[in-house]
Amino acid sequence: MENSTKYWAFLLSTKPGYTGSTAKSIGDGSSKDDLTQAYRAPFLIYPARQGDHYLYTDPNLLVFVNAEDKVAGWTLYTVVGVSGN
C-alpha cells in the first residue's frame, strides 16, 4: 500500500522592523551569543549569503543571524502530516 500522507508546513515570520521578542527575550539585534545562551546549540546551521539560519526543533524556531552575528528575524514553524487518498 502506498503512503498517501501529505505534509503541510505552517510558518509565521517576523517582518522587517519588528520590535517584539521571542519567548526567551531574543529580538532583532540580539547577539548570536545571547541566542545560543537562551536556546542552546541549534539542531542545524544553514549558511546563507548574508549570514546563517539557526534551526531549532524544540521549540520549532528558525532564526536568521546576519553577517554581524546579530539576530535579524525569525520564523516559528510546524509541520503537520495529513493522511488522505
Secondary structure as UniProt FT lines:
FT   STRAND          5..13
FT   TURN            16..17
FT   TURN            23..24
FT   TURN            28..29
FT   HELIX           32..39
FT   STRAND          44..48
FT   TURN            49..50
FT   STRAND          51..57
FT   TURN            58..59
FT   STRAND          60..66
FT   TURN            67..68
FT   STRAND          70..83
//
